[in-house]
Amino acid sequence: MRDYAKTVSTVSRAHFDPNSIRAFQFTYRSLQPDGLVRLGYALDDIEFEETLQLPAPTAESPAVDGLLDLLHWVAGISYFKAAIPSHMVCETGAPPAAAERLLSALYSEGLGEFAVVNGLSQLPHPQFPRGIDNDPQPDSERRLERVLVPVGGGKDSAVAVEIARRSGLDVTLFSVGDALPISATANISALPRHLITRTLDPRLLELNARGAMNGHIPITAIVSCVALLTAATQGLDAVLMANERSASAGNLVWNGVEVNHQFSKSRRAEQLLADAVAEIPGAPLIFSVLRPASELAIARAFASLDQYHQVFTSCNRVFQLNADERLGSWCGDCDKCRFVYLVLAPFMQPRQLADIFGADLLQDPDQYEGFALLTATGGDKPFECVGEVSESLAAIALLSRHPDWRDHLNVTRLAAEVLSQRPVSDEDLEAYFALSDDHDVPDALIGPVREVLRA
C-alpha cells in the first residue's frame, strides 16, 4: 500500500514543472467483487489512483480482464495530460495491435484541442509498447438480446433510448454520474439504470493548481470503456452509443492537422474502439445507433419526444466538476445552448423553446455573433459539441422560410448577412434528413432507427 499522505505532501510543497517528468506509468488495475474498480498511474514518482464504482458483477465473462485493461489505458489520459511525457510504461501488460492504434489516436488526435489551447508546438505523440496480438472476434457470431444505453441527459441520448425501446430488446440505461438531466431522463424513460460513480484522484487537481497542463480530453472514449466493462460484468450483449455523423467534422486546421473537439465521438474513433474491443474474446459489441443521422435529423426526432422536453439539458455548465459552479439548467448564453436552440427551432414553436431555455435566444441581439460563429462566420467553429458548419447554415435556411421564425431578429440578420453569402439549396436540406450508410448498426436495429428518425 503506497503512502498517500507522503505523495500529497510532496505535490503540495513545490511548483510542478511538466517538463521535468520523464515517463507516464500504468501501474495497476483491479476489479473487486463489489464492483469497485481501482486504476493506478504515475508520473515518475507522483502516484495516482482513480476509482469507479460499478454494480457488483452478476455474470462471468472472459472479456472482463481485457476490458479492464482497455479502460485502464484509455482513462489514463486524464493524468497523462498533466505533463504529456513521450515515454509510456505499461506495468500491467502492453496493448495488442488494435488497442495500440486506438491509444495512439486518443493520446494524440484526441488531445488536439488540448494542444491548441495550451499553445503546444505539435500534437502529443507518446509511444506505447506493443503487446501480444489477438485475433479479432467475428461479429456475426454475437447475439443481440440485452443492451446497455449510456444516457448523458441531452437530446441525442433520449433519441437513442427511444430507438432501443422500439427495438424490442431488453434495455438497461447507464450513466457515469447522476446530474439532474441524467436522472430526470432516466426517470421519464422508466427503464432500469446502472449508475456509475467515477472519482478522480485529488492529486490531479493539486497538480493543476501548481502548474500542470490541463484541458479537454476525449471523455466519450472513457465513458465508452466504462460502459463496456459494465455490460460485460452484467451479462449484456452490446453498448448502444448516441454519437451522430456530424461529430466527425473538425473545428479547425492547426499546423496541418484537423482538430476536432468531438474526436472520441467521431466515426474514426468509433471504428478504432470497435477494432480494439474485437480483440477481446467475449466482449460486448459497441456501436452508435445515431451514426447514420445528422444533428438536424436527430433534432427533428427529438422535437416529437415531448416527454423529455422539460428535463433534458445539453449545456455543459450543468456538468461542471466543481459543484459550486454547476447550474441547474440551460445557461442560455453558450455555444452549446445556441446550437441546440438553432437546430430544434425549425421543428418547434418559439413559445416551446422559450419555456425550455428561459428566453427566446433568436430575439436577443446579444446572441447574434454567437449564432454566426456556429457557421464559422467571424472565426472558427467553437470548441464545443456542435454540428457541422453547413448544418447550422441549413438550420438558418429552414428558419428563414418558417412563418413562426423568419421575422425573429437574429434569423432576419443571419439570413441577410450569412445566408446570402452562403446559400443552402433544397437538395442540401434534403441531404441532412437522409441516413448515411457509413455505420455499424446491426440489421436488427435499422428498422427502429428509421422509424424514430422518420427516414
Legacy VTK file of the C-alpha trace (Angstrom):
# vtk DataFile Version 3.0
C-alpha trace
ASCII
DATASET POLYDATA
POINTS 455 float
0.000 0.000 0.000
1.528 3.319 -1.023
1.827 6.287 1.360
-0.875 8.693 0.145
-0.033 11.328 2.744
3.593 11.429 1.597
2.550 11.814 -2.036
0.138 14.656 -1.235
2.746 16.413 0.879
5.365 16.135 -1.860
2.997 17.500 -4.503
1.691 20.321 -2.331
5.076 21.784 -1.342
6.513 22.655 -4.748
5.642 24.111 -8.121
5.055 21.367 -10.659
7.130 21.501 -13.833
5.604 19.322 -16.584
8.920 19.302 -18.459
10.606 17.532 -15.554
8.514 14.368 -15.987
10.221 11.541 -17.874
7.560 8.837 -18.035
3.889 8.049 -17.581
3.207 4.678 -15.978
0.171 2.401 -15.919
0.898 0.762 -12.565
-2.064 -1.441 -11.564
-5.743 -2.089 -12.112
-8.283 -4.243 -10.281
-11.975 -5.090 -10.099
-13.342 -6.046 -6.702
-16.314 -8.421 -6.117
-18.468 -5.442 -5.105
-17.781 -3.708 -8.447
-15.107 -1.284 -7.218
-12.513 -0.577 -9.918
-9.084 0.778 -8.966
-6.828 2.243 -11.641
-3.237 3.121 -10.754
-0.982 5.572 -12.608
2.198 7.528 -12.021
4.069 10.491 -13.457
7.579 9.429 -12.423
7.226 9.145 -8.630
3.900 11.035 -8.357
1.266 8.355 -7.959
-2.459 8.484 -8.683
-5.402 6.198 -8.073
-8.729 6.633 -9.800
-11.751 4.660 -8.631
-15.041 3.750 -10.258
-17.938 2.097 -8.506
-19.698 -0.289 -10.863
-22.605 -2.551 -9.911
-21.444 -5.828 -8.414
-20.786 -8.326 -11.222
-23.663 -10.692 -11.876
-22.169 -12.648 -14.777
-18.851 -14.273 -15.540
-17.315 -13.099 -18.795
-13.969 -13.951 -20.369
-13.836 -10.336 -21.568
-13.558 -8.683 -18.150
-9.754 -8.695 -17.865
-9.285 -7.406 -21.393
-11.884 -4.656 -20.941
-10.369 -3.700 -17.589
-7.022 -3.303 -19.361
-8.626 -1.197 -22.078
-10.336 1.058 -19.537
-7.049 1.412 -17.620
-5.172 2.528 -20.736
-7.872 4.883 -22.022
-8.723 6.534 -18.666
-5.040 7.246 -18.071
-5.245 10.209 -20.430
-6.703 12.309 -17.582
-3.380 12.018 -15.731
-1.037 11.833 -18.722
-2.165 15.276 -19.883
-0.672 16.899 -16.777
2.805 16.587 -18.305
2.473 14.713 -21.668
5.759 12.774 -21.423
6.685 10.765 -24.508
7.763 7.619 -22.618
4.945 5.233 -21.659
5.400 2.301 -19.257
2.719 -0.409 -19.149
3.500 -2.343 -15.985
0.341 -4.474 -16.229
0.981 -5.502 -19.842
1.251 -3.765 -23.194
-1.725 -3.231 -25.534
-2.212 -5.507 -28.551
-2.251 -4.104 -32.088
-5.747 -2.622 -32.395
-5.716 -1.264 -28.834
-2.341 0.367 -29.508
-3.780 2.078 -32.613
-6.725 3.357 -30.582
-4.489 4.659 -27.804
-2.076 6.322 -30.215
-5.009 8.212 -31.752
-6.651 9.171 -28.447
-3.416 10.367 -26.863
-2.615 12.419 -29.986
-5.612 13.467 -32.128
-7.855 13.164 -29.081
-5.724 15.880 -27.444
-5.886 18.208 -30.447
-7.942 20.886 -28.705
-5.760 20.469 -25.613
-2.670 21.136 -27.744
-4.153 24.265 -29.324
-5.395 25.760 -26.053
-2.133 25.014 -24.220
-0.026 26.514 -27.006
1.898 23.331 -27.800
4.033 23.271 -30.921
2.500 19.993 -32.094
0.204 17.173 -31.051
1.486 14.835 -28.327
2.897 11.612 -29.807
3.585 9.195 -26.923
4.924 5.796 -27.952
3.049 2.827 -26.497
4.741 -0.580 -26.278
3.142 -3.346 -28.330
1.812 -6.449 -26.649
0.743 -9.834 -27.973
-1.748 -9.575 -30.830
-5.154 -11.233 -30.534
-7.336 -12.475 -33.374
-10.469 -10.328 -33.850
-13.750 -11.973 -32.883
-16.334 -12.275 -35.717
-19.385 -10.047 -35.162
-21.657 -12.486 -36.955
-21.445 -14.873 -34.015
-22.600 -12.307 -31.451
-26.162 -12.477 -30.148
-28.060 -9.254 -29.515
-30.719 -9.553 -26.828
-29.726 -7.378 -23.857
-28.252 -3.931 -24.434
-26.845 -1.021 -22.434
-27.631 2.572 -23.486
-25.497 5.390 -21.996
-27.526 8.469 -21.048
-26.000 11.935 -20.824
-29.150 13.983 -20.289
-29.247 15.577 -23.765
-31.450 15.179 -26.819
-29.186 12.616 -28.528
-29.299 10.058 -25.734
-33.070 10.473 -25.410
-33.471 9.637 -29.107
-31.130 6.650 -28.716
-33.176 5.413 -25.750
-36.361 5.508 -27.808
-34.690 3.658 -30.697
-33.572 0.949 -28.283
-37.016 0.779 -26.676
-38.734 0.247 -30.046
-36.277 -2.490 -30.975
-37.905 -4.949 -28.570
-34.514 -5.675 -26.979
-34.010 -5.842 -23.216
-32.771 -2.287 -22.489
-30.838 -1.040 -19.472
-29.617 2.545 -19.165
-26.174 3.565 -17.954
-24.613 6.788 -16.710
-21.382 7.977 -15.189
-22.619 10.402 -12.561
-26.143 11.438 -11.694
-26.548 15.040 -12.827
-30.158 16.200 -12.748
-30.762 15.959 -16.548
-29.436 12.380 -16.489
-31.579 11.208 -13.588
-34.648 13.030 -14.940
-34.228 11.491 -18.405
-33.829 8.045 -16.860
-36.941 8.576 -14.731
-39.004 9.669 -17.743
-37.886 6.604 -19.698
-38.958 4.284 -16.828
-36.110 1.921 -17.753
-33.632 0.396 -15.263
-30.257 2.099 -14.992
-26.720 1.285 -13.847
-25.308 4.377 -12.125
-21.516 4.563 -12.057
-19.510 6.831 -9.772
-16.115 7.965 -11.072
-13.679 9.583 -8.630
-10.564 11.281 -9.969
-7.509 11.302 -7.737
-7.463 14.670 -5.896
-3.711 14.867 -6.522
-4.543 15.724 -10.116
-6.408 18.859 -9.046
-3.491 19.760 -6.787
-1.083 19.412 -9.702
-3.333 21.586 -11.846
-3.112 24.320 -9.217
0.693 24.057 -9.254
1.493 24.260 -12.919
0.261 21.022 -14.538
-1.227 21.253 -18.003
-4.984 20.933 -18.172
-7.710 20.948 -20.787
-10.150 18.962 -22.879
-9.732 15.188 -23.145
-11.584 12.535 -25.219
-14.052 11.826 -22.426
-16.501 9.841 -24.581
-13.832 7.169 -25.074
-13.505 6.799 -21.298
-17.271 6.592 -20.801
-17.478 4.013 -23.610
-14.891 1.797 -21.917
-16.674 2.058 -18.559
-19.912 1.090 -20.309
-18.258 -1.902 -21.987
-16.865 -3.201 -18.709
-20.244 -2.700 -17.028
-22.002 -4.545 -19.845
-19.594 -7.472 -19.590
-19.980 -7.792 -15.816
-23.776 -7.719 -16.152
-24.016 -10.227 -18.995
-25.191 -7.701 -21.607
-24.540 -8.097 -25.312
-23.901 -4.587 -26.610
-23.423 -0.927 -25.783
-25.553 1.433 -27.903
-23.952 4.871 -28.146
-25.633 8.102 -29.310
-22.890 9.655 -31.467
-24.138 11.278 -34.663
-22.343 11.579 -38.008
-21.842 15.343 -37.504
-19.396 14.556 -34.693
-16.811 13.588 -37.310
-16.489 17.182 -38.550
-13.499 19.068 -37.147
-13.350 22.606 -35.762
-10.223 23.959 -37.417
-6.953 23.041 -39.114
-3.905 23.700 -36.921
-0.343 23.010 -38.024
-1.740 20.950 -40.883
-3.867 18.781 -38.552
-7.662 18.824 -38.327
-8.604 19.431 -34.696
-11.958 18.019 -33.605
-13.427 18.783 -30.182
-15.583 15.663 -30.621
-12.810 13.342 -31.800
-13.775 10.489 -29.466
-17.373 10.709 -30.769
-16.225 10.578 -34.395
-16.648 7.715 -36.836
-12.880 7.179 -36.879
-12.718 6.824 -33.094
-15.764 4.522 -33.107
-14.078 2.195 -35.597
-10.779 2.212 -33.691
-12.576 1.355 -30.445
-14.645 -1.377 -32.098
-11.445 -2.924 -33.507
-9.803 -2.843 -30.069
-12.858 -4.449 -28.463
-12.963 -7.132 -31.178
-9.531 -8.304 -29.960
-11.096 -9.256 -26.616
-12.830 -12.670 -26.651
-16.427 -12.482 -25.499
-16.559 -8.678 -25.308
-19.874 -6.893 -25.945
-20.387 -5.077 -29.222
-20.226 -1.286 -29.272
-21.693 0.973 -31.955
-23.700 4.185 -32.287
-27.348 3.930 -33.295
-27.279 7.610 -34.311
-24.211 7.360 -36.552
-26.312 7.396 -39.760
-28.008 10.679 -38.755
-27.213 14.386 -38.788
-27.857 16.674 -35.825
-30.775 18.192 -37.746
-32.401 14.782 -38.242
-31.917 13.969 -34.556
-33.372 17.349 -33.543
-36.450 16.684 -35.683
-36.911 13.311 -33.987
-36.407 14.786 -30.523
-38.978 17.516 -31.175
-41.670 14.807 -31.218
-40.491 13.290 -27.906
-42.208 15.917 -25.777
-41.990 13.795 -22.615
-38.279 14.732 -22.439
-38.565 18.438 -23.304
-38.715 19.801 -19.765
-35.949 17.596 -18.353
-33.196 17.390 -20.991
-30.167 19.669 -20.864
-27.080 19.719 -23.078
-25.465 22.835 -21.600
-22.077 21.821 -20.205
-22.365 24.274 -17.335
-24.775 21.768 -15.781
-21.989 19.161 -15.720
-19.133 21.150 -14.138
-16.793 19.062 -11.965
-16.945 21.762 -9.289
-20.408 21.513 -7.716
-20.278 25.198 -6.706
-20.051 26.200 -10.389
-22.759 23.817 -11.593
-26.003 25.258 -12.986
-29.386 23.581 -12.653
-30.432 24.056 -16.275
-29.587 25.866 -19.522
-27.349 28.911 -19.086
-28.799 30.411 -22.290
-25.520 32.054 -23.264
-23.018 29.488 -24.536
-22.228 27.846 -27.849
-23.977 24.597 -26.884
-27.179 26.374 -25.824
-27.224 28.363 -29.053
-26.603 25.330 -31.255
-29.292 23.168 -29.636
-31.723 26.093 -29.830
-30.860 26.629 -33.501
-31.374 23.028 -34.624
-34.549 22.491 -32.592
-36.221 25.731 -33.669
-37.299 24.591 -37.178
-39.328 21.792 -35.560
-40.754 23.578 -32.501
-42.694 26.733 -31.702
-40.989 29.852 -30.291
-43.047 29.581 -27.096
-41.958 25.967 -26.583
-38.255 26.768 -26.834
-38.550 29.887 -24.687
-40.161 27.742 -21.976
-37.272 25.253 -22.150
-34.388 27.744 -22.308
-35.916 30.546 -20.246
-35.571 33.059 -23.086
-36.037 33.486 -26.835
-32.395 33.370 -27.944
-33.244 34.189 -31.550
-34.771 37.508 -30.462
-31.794 38.543 -28.324
-29.406 40.828 -30.280
-26.559 39.992 -27.884
-26.697 36.387 -29.123
-26.187 37.216 -32.804
-22.412 36.843 -33.001
-22.611 33.542 -31.141
-25.091 32.186 -33.669
-22.947 33.474 -36.551
-19.901 31.723 -35.105
-21.706 28.377 -35.426
-21.367 28.942 -39.184
-17.675 29.894 -38.740
-18.578 33.496 -39.573
-16.229 35.708 -37.597
-13.959 32.862 -36.502
-13.614 29.087 -36.295
-16.413 26.767 -35.251
-16.415 26.774 -31.420
-14.703 24.056 -29.411
-17.986 22.506 -28.325
-20.256 19.590 -29.191
-21.935 21.420 -32.042
-22.764 20.183 -35.535
-21.198 20.908 -38.880
-20.902 24.492 -40.100
-23.057 23.651 -43.118
-25.646 22.130 -40.800
-26.023 25.392 -38.901
-26.453 27.145 -42.256
-29.154 24.617 -43.130
-30.982 25.319 -39.855
-30.881 29.056 -40.588
-32.256 28.383 -44.079
-35.156 26.404 -42.606
-35.903 29.174 -40.104
-35.782 31.871 -42.778
-38.660 30.051 -44.512
-40.643 29.320 -41.355
-43.617 31.637 -40.716
-43.141 31.490 -36.926
-39.406 32.206 -37.006
-38.476 34.191 -40.120
-39.181 37.592 -38.540
-37.115 36.935 -35.430
-34.320 39.477 -35.129
-31.397 37.027 -35.331
-32.990 34.938 -38.077
-33.521 38.032 -40.238
-29.966 39.214 -39.673
-28.391 35.769 -40.181
-30.310 35.358 -43.425
-29.189 38.769 -44.664
-25.555 38.696 -43.542
-24.609 34.997 -43.561
-27.054 33.010 -45.655
-26.958 35.496 -48.516
-23.247 34.769 -48.912
-23.572 31.001 -48.435
-26.975 29.894 -49.712
-28.450 26.465 -48.958
-30.336 24.612 -51.707
-33.337 22.331 -51.352
-31.065 19.414 -52.253
-28.700 20.379 -49.412
-31.582 20.401 -46.965
-32.819 17.009 -48.094
-29.347 15.532 -47.593
-29.439 16.378 -43.887
-32.513 14.228 -43.351
-31.239 11.220 -45.301
-29.480 8.468 -43.359
-25.890 7.645 -44.218
-24.759 4.080 -44.975
-21.491 4.613 -43.080
-22.345 2.969 -39.762
-22.156 -0.305 -37.812
-25.791 -0.505 -36.718
-26.893 -4.185 -36.837
-29.781 -5.152 -39.111
-31.985 -5.795 -36.079
-31.900 -2.090 -35.210
-32.114 -0.440 -38.618
-35.915 -0.560 -38.582
-36.252 1.280 -35.240
-33.571 3.787 -36.322
-35.562 4.643 -39.445
-38.842 4.719 -37.525
-37.663 7.164 -34.858
-35.718 9.331 -37.301
-38.556 9.182 -39.843
-36.173 8.288 -42.641
LINES 1 456
455 0 1 2 3 4 5 6 7 8 9 10 11 12 13 14 15 16 17 18 19 20 21 22 23 24 25 26 27 28 29 30 31 32 33 34 35 36 37 38 39 40 41 42 43 44 45 46 47 48 49 50 51 52 53 54 55 56 57 58 59 60 61 62 63 64 65 66 67 68 69 70 71 72 73 74 75 76 77 78 79 80 81 82 83 84 85 86 87 88 89 90 91 92 93 94 95 96 97 98 99 100 101 102 103 104 105 106 107 108 109 110 111 112 113 114 115 116 117 118 119 120 121 122 123 124 125 126 127 128 129 130 131 132 133 134 135 136 137 138 139 140 141 142 143 144 145 146 147 148 149 150 151 152 153 154 155 156 157 158 159 160 161 162 163 164 165 166 167 168 169 170 171 172 173 174 175 176 177 178 179 180 181 182 183 184 185 186 187 188 189 190 191 192 193 194 195 196 197 198 199 200 201 202 203 204 205 206 207 208 209 210 211 212 213 214 215 216 217 218 219 220 221 222 223 224 225 226 227 228 229 230 231 232 233 234 235 236 237 238 239 240 241 242 243 244 245 246 247 248 249 250 251 252 253 254 255 256 257 258 259 260 261 262 263 264 265 266 267 268 269 270 271 272 273 274 275 276 277 278 279 280 281 282 283 284 285 286 287 288 289 290 291 292 293 294 295 296 297 298 299 300 301 302 303 304 305 306 307 308 309 310 311 312 313 314 315 316 317 318 319 320 321 322 323 324 325 326 327 328 329 330 331 332 333 334 335 336 337 338 339 340 341 342 343 344 345 346 347 348 349 350 351 352 353 354 355 356 357 358 359 360 361 362 363 364 365 366 367 368 369 370 371 372 373 374 375 376 377 378 379 380 381 382 383 384 385 386 387 388 389 390 391 392 393 394 395 396 397 398 399 400 401 402 403 404 405 406 407 408 409 410 411 412 413 414 415 416 417 418 419 420 421 422 423 424 425 426 427 428 429 430 431 432 433 434 435 436 437 438 439 440 441 442 443 444 445 446 447 448 449 450 451 452 453 454
